[in-house]
């Protein structure tokens, strides 16, 4: 049902420093800049950088760490989304809204 990883989202300590690193040092193109969140195109996939203020739920799941992965986004066929989300809910892995968690509490959601 899952086709690929659509995006990896990092919560960072210093958003401006990280933005400069990924843009100026690695040469990634900015796909969107929202002040407290920046998205880069990485060959058709997305790398997102979030300030802690941008995603309170993801920040809380870091369990006190200053930085780390906020969540993953998986590419799926839109026609399979409802069935997969229902399976996760039934198994007890629904986190909030359209977000789910794995056995360790790491967040993910789907991008059809």
Secondary structure, DSSP 8 states (H G I E B T S, - for coil): -EEEEEEEEEE-S-HHHHHHIIIIIS--EEEEE-SSEEEEEETTEEEEEE-GGG-HHHHHTTTT-SSEEEEEEEEE-HHHHHHHHHHHHHTT-EEETTEEE-TT--EEEEE-
